[in-house]
Amino acid sequence: MEFWPDISILETAAIAAVAFVAGVMRGFSGFGSALMIVPVASAFLGPQVAVPVVTAVHVVTSIQLMPSALRDVEWGRVMPLSLAGCLTLPIGVWVLATEEPDLIRKAISVLIIFFAFMMMRGWRYTGKINGWVMGAVGLVGGFITGAASVGGPPVITFLMAGPFTAAQNRASIILYFLFVQIIAMGMYWVGGLLVAQIIGGCLIIMPTLMTGMWIGQRLFAKISEEAFRRIALVFLMVIGIATLFL
C-alpha cells in the first residue's frame, strides 16, 4: 500500500513552503491556512486527496490552538455555528466524492473578495445576532468545508463584520473549525476518501505548518486589535484573488 504521493521533490517543497506561510497566518488569526494550502495541494495531489489531507492536518492544529481559544470563547455563538455546520457537511462531502470542487472554490473566492472589499470600506453587520443567524452561517460553512475544506470565509466574514473583539473572533473560528472538521473526517471515511496517500500528504504539510503557527501565535500576542483587523482583511482579499486564478 503506497502512502507517499507520487510527486517530485520540487512539488513536495512547494507544498511545504506554502504550508509554512499558511501556518503563520493560522497561528496569528485563527483562519486562512486551508484557503492557501488547498489550491496548491490540489494541483499536485488532486482535490480528492488534498481536501482530506488539509482537513486532517487542521484537526491536529486546531487542538494545538485550543487552549488559548478556550480563554476567550463565547459558547452561545460557537455551538449554533458548529451544530448547523455538521448538518450540511454530508452534502459537501458527497459533492467532493462525486464532482470536481474547482467551481466551488472559485465561487468562494469571489465571495471572499466581495466581503473583504465591503469591510475595508467600513461595512459591519448591524442586524440582530442570535442563535438562528449563527446557525444559518454555520450551514453554509459546513457545506463548503465538506466539499473543499475552505468553509471559513462565510463564518469569518460574518464574525469580523460584527461587534466582536479580535480575541473573541479568533476563539470562535478556531473552535468552529475543530468541531466541524472532526465530523468531516468521519464523513470522508464513510465516503471512501481516506486513502493511504493522505498519510504522506500530512507528513509533508504538518511540520512546516505547525512551525508557522508557533510563530503566528506569538505575533498575535504583540499586535493591536485594529492592526489585526486590517491585516486579516488584506489577507482575505489577497487569498481571494489568488485562489480565483489558480
N, C-alpha and C positions, 0 to 999 in steps of 0.2 A: 504494500500500500504506500504510494508515493505521497509524502506530506509536504515536500518542498515545492513551491510553484515553479513552473518551467519558464523562468525569466532570467535575463542576463544580469551580470554583476552591476552594470551601469543602471539598469532599471531598478534593481534592488536598492542601490544607493539613492536613487531619486526618490523612491517611496520613503526611505528612512529620513532623508533630509526634509522632505515636506512634513513628515510626522513631527520632527523636532520643532519646526516653526509653528505648526498647529498646536503642539503641546504648550508652548509659551502662552499662546492666546487662550487656550483652555484653562490653564492654571490661573491666568490673570482675570479672565472674565467669566469663566464657567461655561462658555459655549464656543462654537466656531470651528472646532477641530475636525469634526466629521465633514463639514462643508468643504474644508480644504483637502482632506485626505481622499474622500470617496471618488471624486472625478479622476484624480491621478492614479489611485489604486485600480479603479475600474478599467482604465486604459491599458494596464499591464496584466491584470489578473482576471478581468471580466467582472461585470456587476454582480453575478450570482455568487461569486466568491468574495469580492471586495466588500459588499454590504454586510454580510455576516461577520467578516473579519473585523471591520471597523466597529460594529456593534459590540462584539465580544471584548475588544480592547477597551471600549468606553465603559463597559460594566466594571471592569477592574479599576480604571482610572477614576470613575465616579466614587468608588469605595475609598480611594486614596484621598479624594477631596471631601468626603462626607463629614469628618469631624468638625471642620471649620464651618460647613454649611449648617450643621445642626444648631450652632450657636445663634444663627440669625433667621432660621426658618419660621414661616407662619403656616402652620398645617392647614388652616382654613382655606388657603389658596392652593397649596400643593396637592392635597388629596383630591379635590374635584378635577384638577388638571390630569392627575395620574390615572384615576379610575376611568375617566372618559377616554383617555388615550388608549388604555388597554382594550376598550370595546372595539375600536376601529383598526387595531393592529392586525388582526387576521386578514382583513380585506387588503391591507397594504402588502402583507406577505404573499398573498395569492397573486397580486399584480407582479411582484418581484419574481415569483416562481414561473409565471406564465407569459409575462410581457417584458419588453425592453424598457427599463426605467429612465432612459435618457430624456424622453419628453417630459417626464415628471420633474426631473432635476432642472431642466431649462425653465419650466413654468415657475418653479420655486425661485430661481434666480431673478426672474422678472419681478416677482413679489418682493423679494429682498430689496432690490434696487428702489422700487416704488416706496416702500415703507421707510427705508433709511433716508431717502430724499425728503419725505414729508416730515420726519422727525428732525432732520437737520434744519429744516425751515421753521422749527418751533412747534410742530403739531404734537399734541399729547392727548391721550384718551381722557375725556372728562365725563363720560357716562357713568352709570351706576355699575360698580364692580361687586358681583356676588357669585355664589356657587354655580349658578346657571351659566353666567357669562364665562367663567373659568372653565366649566365643563365643555362648552362649545369650542373654545380654543383648543382644549385637550383632544377633542375628537379629530380635529384637523391635523394636529401634530402627531397623533398616534398613527393615523393612516400613512402620513409621509414617512414616519420613522420605519414602519414596516416595509414600505416599498423602496426606500432609498437611504435609510439611516441618517437622513438630514431633516428630521422633523422639528428642529429647533426654531427656525425662523418665525412661524406663526406665534409660538409661545414667547420668544424673545422680543419680537416687535411689540406685542401687546403689553408685556410686563414693563418694557422700557418706556412705553408711552404713558404709563400710569404714574400715580403719585408715590412710587416706592423708592427706597434708598438703594444704592448700588449693592450693599451687602445683602439686603432682602432679595433683590433680583437674582443675584449670584446664587444664593442658597436655594431659591425656588427652582432655578434652571438645573442645578446640579442634581437635586433630589428627584425632580421630574424625570430627567434622563435615566437615573438609576432604576427607578421603578419600571418605567416603560421598556427600557432596553433588556431588563431581565426577562420580562414576559416575551419580548421579541425573540430572544434566543430560543425559548421554548417553542415558539411558532415556527422558527426556521428549522428546528429539529423535526417537527411534525411534517413540514413541507419538504423534507429531504434535502435541505440546502446546507446542512452541516457536514461537508465533505472533509477529507483528510488534509487537503491543502490549506484549510483555514488555520491549522496549527502553524504551518510555515509562515503564512501571512501575518499572524500575530507576533511571531518571533522577529519578523522584520520591523514591524511598527512599534512594538511595545517599548524597547529600550530608549529610543530617541524621544518618543512621545512623553514618557514619564520623566525623562531628564528635562525636557522643555517645560513640563508642568511644574516641576520643582522650582524652576527659575521664575515662571509666571506667578506662582503663589507669593513669592517674595516681592515681586513688583507691585502686586495688588495692595500689600500692606503699606506701601510707601507713596501712594498716589491719591489725589483728592477725588471726591465723587464727581465733580464737574469734569475733570480730566478723564476719568473713567468713562463717563457717558460719551464724551467727544471721541475718544479713541475707539470705543466699541462701535459707534455709528459709522465712523470712517471704515472700520474693518468690515462691517456688514456690507457697505457699498462696494468695497474692493472685491470681496469674495463673490458678491452677486454678479458683478461684471465679469470676473474671471471664469466662474463656472458656467456662465451663459454661453461663452465661446469655446469651452473645452469640449 
